[in-house]
């Protein structure tokens, strides 16, 4: 049986994309797809159907597997990048949202909204090994510290970040921040974590060892996604209502500049060298590209409907 022409075209684009390096993958929750962007040219190069409402997105360190939380299917979709196919679906719990990978790729954590818990997945075994209750209601993101010891968890109905001991597989504390914490990013040395609190339009800087807030930084309106530069010198924060990205200088913990992007920017990803930032604009159905050297927007790339997050190989 001959495949339909549109399907052949998509597969050819995907095959081409699989050979390119690097690629930005964008989860589109309304269209149930993943858009592919060639980072070298900033051109869309294909689309993959993966799940019904993909939200959280992460790539294995070797780029071989793409992980997506599927909100309506209550599971994790595992895509084999080389074979261009979904190789596994792992049940997670009701309404999974943000996902995070440990630095070595062995562990994946998924924030589970309806059960107020974090599902810990052994990526080698392809199974959930623990469901860890959290204090915050409606968890949004679960992010590993660089050494893999801690998970920081934000929640929509909370004014704190919950701290999970990964080895013990239990919550061991909470750190008070502003209302509705969203994105979380650790500095590369693991000393500090930056947490965007949406209802406060403020980023809280947490001293990880002291487990307390060191300072706070007023950012854009409805602060949301957080990404830390590879050298730790800057933190990028999306502003959902402000349609912009705030650039925080970590040396002074002040906003160095603000860059306009599309409507309702959400989650973001940097290239490995930190030279370009890719911002998912939920209301614009696009990804804005920021040149971090000139601190300017250099492209707007059309993607699927309601893009939620970005992962880059």
Beta strands, then each sheet from edge to edge (+ up, - down):
strand 1: 23-28
strand 2: 33-38
strand 3: 43-49
strand 4: 54-59
strand 5: 65-70
strand 6: 75-80
strand 7: 85-91
strand 8: 96-101
strand 9: 107-112
strand 10: 117-122
strand 11: 127-133
strand 12: 137-144
strand 13: 150-157
strand 14: 160-165
strand 15: 170-176
strand 16: 181-186
strand 17: 192-197
strand 18: 202-207
strand 19: 212-218
strand 20: 223-228
strand 21: 234-239
strand 22: 244-249
strand 23: 254-260
strand 24: 265-270
strand 25: 276-281
strand 26: 286-291
strand 27: 296-302
strand 28: 307-312
sheet 1: 3+ 2- 1+ 28-
sheet 2: 4+ 5- 6+ 7-
sheet 3: 8+ 9- 10+ 11-
sheet 4: 12+ 13- 14+ 15-
sheet 5: 16+ 17- 18+ 19-
sheet 6: 20+ 21- 22+ 23-
sheet 7: 24+ 25- 26+ 27-
end
